[in-house]
Amino acid sequence: MNSTGKPRGRPKKENKLLQEARDFKKSKLPKDKPLTARIYLAGQALAGLLSNRQGFSRSEEIRREAYDWADRMLEED
């Protein structure tokens, strides 16, 4: 310690890394999105669509088709 009572030298790496991890966790966590019936059904439709696919498909097309199926399941007749 020096005459002002503060420790000399660099701060401990452990403390710096721990603080950096906490800051990262606060800033990078995605916002919680509620699980709606539409999102749940789209996920179920997506699982079925992917299990029957052969070859390559564009992910946007598959995603759109899954939401189309979810919307159809939610329609009232």
Order of alpha helices (4+ residues) and beta strands (2+ residues): alpha-alpha-alpha
